[in-house]
Amino acid sequence: RTHSGESSAHCCGALLQRKGSHMITSSYYRLAHGVVAVFLFSLARCGAGSTTKTWNGDDIAGAATFLPINGQRSRTDLCSAAKAYADKLEPRFVRAYRDLKKSFLKNTKLFGVAEFAGAIQEKYGYDVSNLRFQLDNHGGTRVVQMRLPEKLRLQIIREIDWMKKLEGEIDEFLSSIEAGGSAYYNPLSLEFNNAILFTPSGFEFYQKNLGIITQLMPELGGVVLNAFVVPANESSYGVHNARSWAVGLSGSVCNSRPEASPTCMFAAQQRSLHTALEDVTYDHQPLIVYEDADAEVPSQAYMDKRLDHYFRQQKKKDGRRTLRALRAARYILLYPALVDESVFLSAAQFSFARYIEVKYCSLPWPVPGMYWKLQSGQALFFNNYVPHGDSTLPKSSRPRYTIDLRILSKDEYTSNSMDEMPEHFQLRYRSILKSKDCIAKMLHYKGHDELMETITGGKRESNFTLVHLLTNIGLGLHGSYGKDRQDILTFEEGLRSHFERTKSLRGMAPRLTPEAKQCILEYTQEFSCYGVSGVCGVRPTSNKATENRKQQEERAKASKLSFDSSHSSNDVSSTSAQGGDVNPTCNNRGDDGDGDDTAVCA
């Protein structure tokens, strides 16, 4: 595959880059051995020159029309973009490492990668440190003409603006209770999994383009609607992909190893129709896709084993600092009740960004980022498992509005109730379900059960709640659950009832109800571990934020785990990873291999 319209020299370079995108441990000699054969085989084709390919509806029968719009190189490459994003996230986890290490009562080696792999094996039932899904990226990124009448386009933008103002109210309240974080891309976000609840025009857009969706993904398992804006003078998301933190956990859910049931809680295909609502150019924060990078889904243990090996070889101070940050992120991901969802997701993003940095900075050639100049109504059809995003782009003086239809292939899902799921899964699920309660109360429902009943026409089941209905890629909930599609977009009658019920609300200035504020307050306090006994559960709550924070500090005798954010910090007591009661000990050297041989005594 080549980028249309580009030179034959770049065509051959792209082939080299694609072949060279292997694991961190690959040597240049082994790479070259395979590359030369591919290069010689393809030289004649490349040397003849690349011709522009005009995509049309003949590629996929029906209404999907591919446009002859060529991708263009951005000014950064995958190595530098991933490093910049990882550097941005690292300081919070350096501080986390220091605070966690001071609070440990024994066994500081719980940060070690071997201990991490062992703990994951105990939780999952098998070793996932070599688990990595390598996926195809057939066709690469293409541009599709979507059906988007002007009136509908403007209405979607108005609804996104309303959502964004309500998110601002959420952020302001989080700051007032010193909860830290923000409502951007976490369970309290309104622009992603929850966007369909706030955008009736988004639902109309989905319906107008359903024919395109089903032709691009015949074995359709689920669809997620995202509607969001990159605000003016702000950076877009850094390098990431749609990797679930639960990769590998599916084995203990479906009672088999992942290789025996590779589609258990895993959609083999995950593609987006990332649609521009306004014209997009390079100086307008375009989506950057790294076409020649691997489409892959590595487990957390797979990445950690390789990152630990790499940074242990680095003798400089920077390498030791990164190693500590990675250990703190690893610990947070191992114990999901330790911090709130925004910090948990940041830990996952940080690990992945460092993994991508190390993998692609080790190549002797850059893997370029590509962008496409789009007009409103044109969509990038790309593979979500390919790395994308760039937080280093020049900031724009105007916002970029996008509506994204994320389409997923069918997968398998267990019929077990939530009580039978692994504890690691249950902790994240319970936290996200609580956030859905808050979202429902923002929309003037009594709670998530009433909202669920309005949309589905029936009461929720133990293994099919609002979390399943709205989908959650991080939890491996993609919409099919081993059956036909069951995502929220399939419930037309219920959605229209919901939109009618909330119509007057969208006509007013967005405000958080007292019930929603109380729910958010409870959400920030629940599902945290506190005290030296390793007890996890619901913390007692207080209606007054300042009193609540003082009470939390009094209850949690252990040291706090602090994280900087745009507003404040999250104060969470740390626990022994072993659980249960522990006896205070003193590790006189604290030597865990990171070169930080300070006394760690309790």
VEXDREN-2710 file (C-alpha; in Angstrom, 1 decimal):
% VEXDREN-2710
k/r/px/py/pz
1/ARG/0.0/0.0/0.0
2/THR/1.3/3.5/-0.8
3/HIS/0.1/7.0/-0.2
4/SER/-1.6/8.1/-3.4
5/GLY/0.2/10.7/-5.5
6/GLU/3.5/10.5/-3.6
7/SER/6.9/9.9/-5.2
8/SER/8.3/6.5/-6.0
9/ALA/11.1/7.2/-3.5
10/HIS/8.6/7.6/-0.7
11/CYS/6.7/4.6/-1.9
12/CYS/9.8/2.4/-1.3
13/GLY/10.5/4.2/1.9
14/ALA/7.0/3.4/3.1
15/LEU/7.5/-0.3/2.4
16/LEU/10.7/-0.2/4.4
17/GLN/9.0/1.6/7.3
18/ARG/6.1/-0.9/7.3
19/LYS/8.4/-3.9/7.3
20/GLY/10.6/-2.3/10.0
21/SER/7.8/-1.7/12.5
22/HIS/8.5/-4.7/14.8
23/MET/9.1/-5.3/18.4
24/ILE/11.5/-3.3/20.5
25/THR/13.9/-6.2/20.7
26/SER/14.3/-6.6/17.0
27/SER/17.8/-5.9/15.8
28/TYR/18.6/-3.9/12.6
29/TYR/20.3/-7.0/11.2
30/ARG/17.1/-9.1/11.5
31/LEU/15.0/-6.2/10.1
32/ALA/17.3/-5.7/7.1
33/HIS/17.2/-9.5/6.3
34/GLY/13.5/-9.3/5.5
35/VAL/13.4/-5.8/4.3
36/VAL/15.9/-6.4/1.4
37/ALA/13.7/-9.1/-0.2
38/VAL/10.6/-6.9/0.1
39/PHE/12.5/-3.9/-1.4
40/LEU/13.8/-5.8/-4.4
41/PHE/10.5/-7.4/-5.1
42/SER/8.7/-4.0/-5.0
43/LEU/11.4/-1.8/-6.6
44/ALA/10.0/-2.2/-10.1
45/ARG/6.5/-1.2/-9.0
46/CYS/7.8/1.7/-7.0
47/GLY/10.2/2.8/-9.6
48/ALA/7.4/3.0/-12.2
49/GLY/6.0/5.8/-10.1
50/SER/2.8/6.1/-8.0
51/THR/-0.4/7.1/-9.6
52/THR/-3.3/8.8/-7.9
53/LYS/-6.0/6.3/-7.1
54/THR/-9.6/7.6/-7.4
55/TRP/-11.7/5.7/-4.8
56/ASN/-15.3/5.2/-5.7
57/GLY/-18.3/3.1/-4.6
58/ASP/-17.0/0.1/-6.6
59/ASP/-14.7/-0.9/-3.8
60/ILE/-17.6/-1.5/-1.5
61/ALA/-20.9/-2.1/-3.1
62/GLY/-23.6/0.5/-2.2
63/ALA/-23.5/4.0/-1.0
64/ALA/-20.0/4.3/0.5
65/THR/-18.0/6.7/-1.7
66/PHE/-14.2/7.1/-1.2
67/LEU/-12.8/10.5/-2.3
68/PRO/-9.5/11.0/-4.1
69/ILE/-8.0/13.1/-1.3
70/ASN/-4.3/12.4/-0.6
71/GLY/-2.8/12.3/2.9
72/GLN/0.0/14.7/3.5
73/ARG/3.0/14.5/5.9
74/SER/2.8/16.4/9.1
75/ARG/5.8/18.1/10.6
76/THR/6.3/15.5/13.3
77/ASP/6.9/11.8/13.3
78/LEU/5.6/9.1/15.6
79/CYS/8.8/8.9/17.7
80/SER/8.8/12.6/18.6
81/ALA/5.1/12.9/19.1
82/ALA/4.9/9.9/21.4
83/LYS/7.9/11.1/23.4
84/ALA/6.4/14.6/23.8
85/TYR/3.1/13.1/25.1
86/ALA/4.9/10.7/27.5
87/ASP/7.1/13.6/28.8
88/LYS/4.0/15.6/29.4
89/LEU/2.4/12.8/31.5
90/GLU/5.5/11.6/33.3
91/PRO/5.9/14.2/36.2
92/ARG/2.7/13.1/37.9
93/PHE/3.9/9.5/38.1
94/VAL/7.3/10.5/39.3
95/ARG/5.6/12.2/42.3
96/ALA/3.3/9.2/42.6
97/TYR/6.3/6.9/42.9
98/ARG/7.9/8.9/45.7
99/ASP/4.6/9.0/47.6
100/LEU/3.8/5.4/47.2
101/LYS/7.3/4.3/48.1
102/LYS/7.3/6.3/51.3
103/SER/3.9/4.8/52.3
104/PHE/4.8/1.2/51.8
105/LEU/5.1/-0.7/55.0
106/LYS/7.0/-3.5/53.5
107/ASN/8.2/-5.0/50.2
108/THR/9.0/-2.0/48.0
109/LYS/9.7/-4.5/45.2
110/LEU/6.0/-4.6/44.5
111/PHE/7.0/-2.0/41.8
112/GLY/9.1/-4.6/40.1
113/VAL/8.0/-5.9/36.7
114/ALA/8.4/-9.6/37.8
115/GLU/6.1/-9.0/40.8
116/PHE/3.7/-7.2/38.5
117/ALA/3.6/-10.1/36.0
118/GLY/3.1/-12.5/38.9
119/ALA/0.2/-10.5/40.3
120/ILE/-1.4/-10.2/36.9
121/GLN/-1.0/-13.9/36.4
122/GLU/-2.7/-14.5/39.8
123/LYS/-5.6/-12.2/38.9
124/TYR/-6.0/-13.4/35.3
125/GLY/-5.2/-17.0/35.8
126/TYR/-2.3/-17.2/33.3
127/ASP/0.7/-15.2/32.1
128/VAL/-0.2/-12.4/29.7
129/SER/3.3/-10.9/29.5
130/ASN/3.7/-12.1/25.9
131/LEU/0.1/-11.3/24.8
132/ARG/0.0/-8.9/21.9
133/PHE/-2.6/-8.8/19.1
134/GLN/-1.2/-7.9/15.7
135/LEU/-4.0/-6.7/13.4
136/ASP/-4.4/-5.9/9.7
137/ASN/-4.8/-2.4/8.4
138/HIS/-6.2/-3.3/5.0
139/GLY/-6.6/-0.2/2.7
140/GLY/-5.1/2.2/5.2
141/THR/-6.9/5.5/5.9
142/ARG/-9.3/6.7/3.3
143/VAL/-11.7/9.6/3.0
144/VAL/-15.5/9.0/2.8
145/GLN/-18.2/11.4/1.8
146/MET/-20.9/11.3/4.6
147/ARG/-24.5/12.5/4.4
148/LEU/-24.5/15.8/6.3
149/PRO/-27.1/18.5/5.3
150/GLU/-26.1/22.0/6.3
151/LYS/-29.0/22.4/8.8
152/LEU/-28.0/19.2/10.6
153/ARG/-24.3/20.2/10.7
154/LEU/-25.1/23.5/12.4
155/GLN/-27.4/21.8/14.9
156/ILE/-24.8/19.2/15.8
157/ILE/-22.3/22.0/16.5
158/ARG/-24.8/23.8/18.7
159/GLU/-25.4/20.6/20.7
160/ILE/-21.7/20.0/21.1
161/ASP/-21.3/23.6/22.4
162/TRP/-24.1/22.9/25.0
163/MET/-22.4/19.7/26.1
164/LYS/-19.1/21.5/26.4
165/LYS/-20.6/24.2/28.6
166/LEU/-22.1/21.5/30.9
167/GLU/-18.7/19.9/31.1
168/GLY/-17.3/23.2/32.2
169/GLU/-19.9/23.1/35.0
170/ILE/-18.6/19.7/36.0
171/ASP/-15.0/20.8/36.0
172/GLU/-15.9/23.8/38.1
173/PHE/-17.6/21.6/40.7
174/LEU/-14.7/19.1/40.7
175/SER/-12.4/22.0/41.4
176/SER/-14.6/23.3/44.2
177/ILE/-14.5/19.9/46.0
178/GLU/-10.8/19.5/45.4
179/ALA/-11.3/16.4/43.4
180/GLY/-8.9/17.3/40.7
181/GLY/-9.0/16.0/37.1
182/SER/-11.5/17.1/34.6
183/ALA/-14.5/15.8/32.6
184/TYR/-12.4/15.2/29.5
185/TYR/-12.3/11.6/28.3
186/ASN/-13.3/9.8/31.5
187/PRO/-16.6/8.5/32.8
188/LEU/-17.9/12.0/33.5
189/SER/-17.1/13.1/29.9
190/LEU/-20.1/14.0/27.9
191/GLU/-18.4/14.1/24.4
192/PHE/-17.6/10.4/24.0
193/ASN/-19.5/7.3/25.2
194/ASN/-22.2/9.5/26.8
195/ALA/-22.5/11.9/23.8
196/ILE/-25.6/10.2/22.3
197/LEU/-27.6/11.2/25.4
198/PHE/-27.0/14.9/24.6
199/THR/-27.1/15.0/20.8
200/PRO/-30.4/14.1/19.1
201/SER/-28.9/15.6/15.9
202/GLY/-26.1/13.1/16.2
203/PHE/-28.6/10.3/16.2
204/GLU/-30.1/11.7/13.0
205/PHE/-26.6/11.8/11.5
206/TYR/-26.1/8.2/12.4
207/GLN/-29.4/7.2/10.8
208/LYS/-28.6/9.0/7.6
209/ASN/-25.3/7.2/7.3
210/LEU/-26.3/3.7/8.5
211/GLY/-26.1/2.3/5.0
212/ILE/-22.5/3.5/4.7
213/ILE/-21.7/1.9/8.1
214/THR/-23.1/-1.5/7.4
215/GLN/-21.4/-1.7/4.0
216/LEU/-18.0/-0.7/5.5
217/MET/-18.5/-3.2/8.3
218/PRO/-20.8/-6.1/7.2
219/GLU/-20.3/-8.1/10.4
220/LEU/-21.3/-5.1/12.6
221/GLY/-21.2/-5.7/16.3
222/GLY/-21.6/-2.2/17.7
223/VAL/-21.5/1.5/17.0
224/VAL/-20.3/4.3/19.3
225/LEU/-21.1/7.9/18.6
226/ASN/-18.6/10.5/19.7
227/ALA/-19.3/14.3/19.3
228/PHE/-16.5/16.6/20.5
229/VAL/-14.6/19.8/20.0
230/VAL/-10.9/20.6/20.3
231/PRO/-11.3/24.1/21.8
232/ALA/-9.4/27.1/20.3
233/ASN/-5.9/27.6/21.6
234/GLU/-5.8/24.1/23.2
235/SER/-3.9/21.0/22.2
236/SER/-5.5/17.9/20.8
237/TYR/-5.0/14.4/22.3
238/GLY/-1.5/12.9/22.3
239/VAL/-0.5/9.6/20.6
240/HIS/-2.9/6.8/21.5
241/ASN/-4.9/4.0/20.1
242/ALA/-8.1/2.1/21.1
243/ARG/-6.2/-0.4/23.2
244/SER/-8.3/-1.6/26.2
245/TRP/-6.5/-1.8/29.6
246/ALA/-8.4/-5.1/30.0
247/VAL/-6.5/-6.9/27.3
248/GLY/-5.9/-10.4/28.6
249/LEU/-8.5/-10.1/31.2
250/SER/-11.0/-11.6/28.8
251/GLY/-9.5/-15.1/29.4
252/SER/-10.7/-15.2/33.0
253/VAL/-14.0/-13.8/31.9
254/CYS/-14.6/-16.4/29.2
255/ASN/-12.7/-19.2/31.1
256/SER/-10.2/-19.7/28.3
257/ARG/-6.8/-18.3/27.2
258/PRO/-7.1/-15.4/24.8
259/GLU/-5.5/-17.3/22.0
260/ALA/-8.2/-19.9/22.3
261/SER/-11.0/-17.4/22.1
262/PRO/-9.4/-14.3/20.5
263/THR/-12.8/-12.5/20.1
264/CYS/-13.8/-12.7/23.7
265/MET/-14.4/-9.1/24.8
266/PHE/-12.1/-8.1/21.8
267/ALA/-13.3/-6.6/18.6
268/ALA/-10.9/-7.6/15.9
269/GLN/-11.9/-4.6/13.8
270/GLN/-12.4/-1.2/15.2
271/ARG/-12.7/1.7/12.7
272/SER/-13.9/5.2/12.8
273/LEU/-15.8/7.5/10.5
274/HIS/-14.1/10.6/11.9
275/THR/-16.3/13.3/10.3
276/ALA/-15.3/17.0/10.0
277/LEU/-18.1/19.4/10.9
278/GLU/-16.0/22.3/9.6
279/ASP/-13.1/22.5/7.0
280/VAL/-9.9/21.1/8.4
281/THR/-6.3/22.1/7.5
282/TYR/-3.0/21.6/9.1
283/ASP/-3.3/24.7/11.2
284/HIS/-6.7/23.6/12.5
285/GLN/-5.6/20.7/14.7
286/PRO/-6.2/17.9/12.2
287/LEU/-6.2/14.2/13.3
288/ILE/-2.8/12.7/12.7
289/VAL/-2.7/9.0/11.7
290/TYR/0.6/7.1/11.6
291/GLU/-0.2/5.0/8.6
292/ASP/3.0/3.0/8.6
293/ALA/2.9/2.0/12.2
294/ASP/1.6/-1.4/13.4
295/ALA/-2.1/-1.9/14.2
296/GLU/-1.6/-3.6/17.5
297/VAL/-3.1/-4.2/20.9
298/PRO/-0.4/-5.2/23.5
299/SER/-1.3/-6.2/27.0
300/GLN/-0.1/-4.0/29.8
301/ALA/2.3/-6.7/31.0
302/TYR/3.7/-7.1/27.5
303/MET/4.6/-3.4/27.3
304/ASP/5.9/-3.3/30.9
305/LYS/8.2/-6.2/30.4
306/ARG/9.8/-4.5/27.4
307/LEU/9.9/-1.0/28.9
308/ASP/11.4/-2.3/32.1
309/HIS/14.2/-4.0/30.2
310/TYR/14.9/-1.0/28.0
311/PHE/15.0/1.7/30.8
312/ARG/17.1/-0.6/33.1
313/GLN/19.8/-0.3/30.4
314/GLN/19.7/3.5/30.5
315/LYS/22.4/4.8/32.8
316/LYS/21.4/8.4/32.7
317/LYS/19.3/10.1/35.4
318/ASP/16.4/10.5/32.9
319/GLY/16.2/6.7/32.4
320/ARG/15.9/6.1/36.2
321/ARG/13.3/8.8/36.5
322/THR/11.2/7.3/33.7
323/LEU/11.6/3.8/35.3
324/ARG/10.1/5.1/38.5
325/ALA/7.2/6.7/36.8
326/LEU/6.5/3.6/34.8
327/ARG/6.5/1.6/38.1
328/ALA/4.0/3.9/39.7
329/ALA/1.8/3.8/36.6
330/ARG/2.0/0.0/36.7
331/TYR/1.0/-0.2/40.3
332/ILE/-2.0/2.1/39.7
333/LEU/-3.1/-0.1/36.8
334/LEU/-2.7/-3.2/38.9
335/TYR/-4.9/-1.8/41.7
336/PRO/-7.7/0.1/40.0
337/ALA/-9.4/1.0/43.3
338/LEU/-6.4/3.2/44.3
339/VAL/-7.2/6.3/42.3
340/ASP/-10.1/7.9/40.3
341/GLU/-10.7/7.0/36.7
342/SER/-8.9/10.1/35.2
343/VAL/-5.6/9.1/36.9
344/PHE/-6.1/5.5/36.0
345/LEU/-6.6/6.3/32.3
346/SER/-3.6/8.7/32.4
347/ALA/-1.5/5.8/33.7
348/ALA/-2.6/3.6/30.8
349/GLN/-1.9/6.4/28.3
350/PHE/1.5/7.1/29.8
351/SER/2.6/3.5/29.5
352/PHE/1.4/3.2/25.9
353/ALA/3.1/6.5/24.9
354/ARG/6.5/5.3/26.3
355/TYR/6.0/2.0/24.6
356/ILE/5.4/3.6/21.2
357/GLU/8.3/6.0/21.8
358/VAL/10.8/3.2/22.6
359/LYS/9.6/1.1/19.7
360/TYR/9.7/3.7/17.0
361/CYS/12.6/5.8/18.1
362/SER/14.7/2.7/17.8
363/LEU/14.2/2.5/14.1
364/PRO/16.7/4.2/11.7
365/TRP/14.0/6.0/9.9
366/PRO/11.0/8.1/11.0
367/VAL/7.4/6.9/10.8
368/PRO/5.6/10.0/9.5
369/GLY/2.3/11.3/10.7
370/MET/-0.2/11.9/8.0
371/TYR/-3.2/14.4/7.9
372/TRP/-5.9/15.1/5.3
373/LYS/-7.4/18.4/4.3
374/LEU/-11.1/17.9/4.7
375/GLN/-14.3/19.8/4.0
376/SER/-17.3/19.5/6.3
377/GLY/-19.1/16.3/5.8
378/GLN/-15.9/14.4/4.8
379/ALA/-14.8/11.6/7.1
380/LEU/-11.5/9.8/7.8
381/PHE/-12.1/6.1/7.7
382/PHE/-9.2/4.7/9.7
383/ASN/-8.2/1.8/11.9
384/ASN/-8.4/2.8/15.6
385/TYR/-5.7/0.2/16.5
386/VAL/-3.2/2.2/14.5
387/PRO/-1.5/5.0/16.6
388/HIS/-3.0/8.4/16.1
389/GLY/-3.1/11.8/17.6
390/ASP/-0.5/14.5/18.2
391/SER/-0.4/17.0/21.1
392/THR/2.5/18.9/19.6
393/LEU/0.5/20.5/16.7
394/PRO/0.3/24.3/16.5
395/LYS/-2.6/25.6/18.5
396/SER/-5.5/27.0/16.4
397/SER/-7.3/30.2/17.0
398/ARG/-10.6/28.4/16.2
399/PRO/-12.2/25.2/17.5
400/ARG/-12.3/22.0/15.6
401/TYR/-15.7/20.2/15.7
402/THR/-15.9/16.4/15.0
403/ILE/-18.6/13.8/15.0
404/ASP/-17.2/10.3/15.0
405/LEU/-19.0/7.0/14.3
406/ARG/-16.8/4.3/15.8
407/ILE/-17.8/0.9/14.3
408/LEU/-16.8/-2.4/15.8
409/SER/-16.9/-6.0/14.6
410/LYS/-18.7/-8.7/16.5
411/ASP/-17.1/-10.2/19.6
412/GLU/-17.9/-12.8/22.2
413/TYR/-19.1/-12.0/25.7
414/THR/-19.8/-14.0/28.9
415/SER/-23.3/-14.7/30.2
416/ASN/-22.0/-14.5/33.7
417/SER/-23.4/-11.9/36.1
418/MET/-21.2/-9.1/37.3
419/ASP/-20.7/-10.9/40.6
420/GLU/-19.0/-13.7/38.8
421/MET/-16.6/-11.4/36.9
422/PRO/-13.0/-11.0/38.1
423/GLU/-12.5/-8.4/40.9
424/HIS/-10.2/-6.3/38.7
425/PHE/-13.0/-5.9/36.2
426/GLN/-15.7/-5.4/38.8
427/LEU/-13.9/-2.5/40.4
428/ARG/-13.7/-0.5/37.2
429/TYR/-17.2/-1.5/36.2
430/ARG/-18.7/-0.3/39.5
431/SER/-16.9/3.0/39.3
432/ILE/-18.2/3.6/35.8
433/LEU/-21.8/2.5/36.7
434/LYS/-21.7/5.1/39.5
435/SER/-20.7/7.8/36.9
436/LYS/-23.7/6.8/34.8
437/ASP/-25.9/7.6/37.8
438/CYS/-24.5/11.1/37.8
439/ILE/-24.9/11.5/34.0
440/ALA/-28.6/10.5/34.4
441/LYS/-29.1/13.0/37.2
442/MET/-27.6/15.7/35.0
443/LEU/-30.5/14.9/32.6
444/HIS/-33.1/15.1/35.5
445/TYR/-33.6/11.4/35.9
446/LYS/-33.7/9.7/39.3
447/GLY/-30.7/7.6/38.3
448/HIS/-29.2/5.2/35.8
449/ASP/-32.0/2.6/36.2
450/GLU/-34.7/5.1/35.2
451/LEU/-32.7/6.3/32.2
452/MET/-32.0/2.6/31.2
453/GLU/-35.7/1.8/31.4
454/THR/-36.7/4.8/29.4
455/ILE/-34.4/3.8/26.5
456/THR/-34.8/0.0/26.5
457/GLY/-38.4/-0.2/27.7
458/GLY/-37.4/-2.7/30.4
459/LYS/-35.6/-2.9/33.7
460/ARG/-31.9/-3.5/33.7
461/GLU/-30.4/-7.0/34.1
462/SER/-27.4/-7.8/36.2
463/ASN/-25.2/-8.4/33.1
464/PHE/-26.8/-5.6/30.9
465/THR/-26.8/-2.2/32.4
466/LEU/-26.4/1.4/31.2
467/VAL/-22.6/0.8/31.0
468/HIS/-23.2/-2.0/28.5
469/LEU/-25.8/0.0/26.6
470/LEU/-23.5/3.0/26.1
471/THR/-20.5/0.6/25.6
472/ASN/-17.1/1.0/27.1
473/ILE/-14.0/0.1/25.0
474/GLY/-11.8/0.2/28.1
475/LEU/-13.9/-2.6/29.7
476/GLY/-14.2/-4.5/26.5
477/LEU/-17.9/-3.7/26.1
478/HIS/-18.3/-3.2/22.4
479/GLY/-22.1/-3.5/21.9
480/SER/-22.7/-7.1/20.6
481/TYR/-22.1/-9.1/23.8
482/GLY/-22.0/-12.4/21.8
483/LYS/-25.4/-11.6/20.2
484/ASP/-26.8/-9.1/17.6
485/ARG/-26.1/-5.5/18.1
486/GLN/-27.3/-4.1/21.5
487/ASP/-25.7/-0.7/21.6
488/ILE/-27.8/2.3/22.5
489/LEU/-28.2/3.4/18.8
490/THR/-30.3/0.3/18.1
491/PHE/-33.1/1.6/20.5
492/GLU/-34.7/4.2/18.2
493/GLU/-38.0/4.5/20.0
494/GLY/-36.5/4.7/23.5
495/LEU/-34.0/7.3/22.3
496/ARG/-36.7/9.5/20.8
497/SER/-38.6/9.3/24.0
498/HIS/-35.4/10.4/25.9
499/PHE/-34.8/13.3/23.4
500/GLU/-38.4/14.5/23.8
501/ARG/-38.1/14.3/27.6
502/THR/-34.9/16.3/27.7
503/LYS/-35.8/18.8/24.9
504/SER/-36.7/21.7/27.3
505/LEU/-33.4/21.1/29.2
506/ARG/-31.3/21.6/26.1
507/GLY/-33.1/24.9/25.6
508/MET/-31.8/26.3/28.9
509/ALA/-28.4/27.3/30.1
510/PRO/-26.6/24.1/31.2
511/ARG/-26.5/23.7/35.0
512/LEU/-25.7/20.9/37.4
513/THR/-28.6/19.9/39.6
514/PRO/-28.1/19.5/43.3
515/GLU/-28.7/15.8/42.9
516/ALA/-26.0/15.6/40.2
517/LYS/-23.5/17.5/42.4
518/GLN/-24.1/15.2/45.3
519/CYS/-23.7/12.2/43.0
520/ILE/-20.4/13.5/41.7
521/LEU/-19.2/14.1/45.2
522/GLU/-20.0/10.5/46.1
523/TYR/-18.4/9.3/42.9
524/THR/-15.1/11.0/43.8
525/GLN/-15.1/9.3/47.2
526/GLU/-16.2/5.8/46.4
527/PHE/-14.2/2.8/45.3
528/SER/-10.9/3.9/46.9
529/CYS/-8.6/1.9/49.2
530/TYR/-7.8/3.6/52.5
531/GLY/-6.0/2.8/55.7
532/VAL/-3.2/0.4/56.4
533/SER/-5.4/-2.7/56.2
534/GLY/-5.9/-2.5/52.5
535/VAL/-9.7/-2.2/52.8
536/CYS/-11.4/-1.1/49.6
537/GLY/-14.9/0.1/49.4
538/VAL/-17.1/3.1/49.8
539/ARG/-15.9/6.0/52.0
540/PRO/-18.3/7.8/54.3
541/THR/-19.5/11.0/52.6
542/SER/-20.2/14.5/53.7
543/ASN/-22.4/17.2/52.0
544/LYS/-19.8/19.8/52.7
545/ALA/-16.7/19.5/50.5
546/THR/-14.2/21.0/52.9
547/GLU/-15.4/18.9/55.9
548/ASN/-15.4/15.9/53.7
549/ARG/-11.7/16.4/52.8
550/LYS/-10.7/16.9/56.4
551/GLN/-12.6/13.7/57.4
552/GLN/-10.9/11.8/54.6
553/GLU/-7.5/12.9/55.8
554/GLU/-8.3/11.9/59.4
555/ARG/-9.5/8.4/58.3
556/ALA/-6.6/7.8/56.0
557/LYS/-3.6/7.5/58.4
558/ALA/-1.2/6.5/55.6
559/SER/0.6/8.9/53.3
560/LYS/-1.3/10.5/50.5
561/LEU/-0.9/9.8/46.8
562/SER/-1.0/13.2/45.1
563/PHE/-1.4/14.0/41.5
564/ASP/-1.2/17.4/39.8
565/SER/-4.0/18.5/37.5
566/SER/-5.3/21.6/35.9
567/HIS/-7.3/22.3/39.0
568/SER/-5.9/20.6/42.1
569/SER/-4.8/17.2/43.4
570/ASN/-6.3/13.8/44.2
571/ASP/-5.5/12.7/47.7
572/VAL/-5.8/9.0/48.0
573/SER/-4.4/6.8/50.8
574/SER/-2.1/4.0/49.8
575/THR/-2.2/0.4/50.9
576/SER/-0.2/-2.7/50.9
577/ALA/-0.6/-4.5/47.7
578/GLN/-0.8/-7.8/49.5
579/GLY/-4.1/-6.8/51.1
580/GLY/-5.0/-7.7/54.7
581/ASP/-3.1/-6.6/57.8
582/VAL/0.6/-6.0/57.6
583/ASN/3.3/-5.5/60.1
584/PRO/5.5/-2.4/60.0
585/THR/9.0/-3.0/58.8
586/CYS/12.0/-0.9/57.8
587/ASN/13.8/-1.4/54.5
588/ASN/17.0/0.4/55.3
589/ARG/18.2/0.8/51.7
590/GLY/14.9/0.7/49.7
591/ASP/17.0/-0.8/46.9
592/ASP/14.6/-1.9/44.2
593/GLY/17.0/-1.5/41.3
594/ASP/16.2/2.1/40.4
595/GLY/19.3/3.6/41.9
596/ASP/17.3/5.5/44.5
597/ASP/18.7/3.9/47.6
598/THR/17.0/6.0/50.3
599/ALA/15.8/4.7/53.6
600/VAL/12.2/3.6/53.6
601/CYS/11.0/3.1/57.1
602/ALA/7.5/2.9/58.6
END
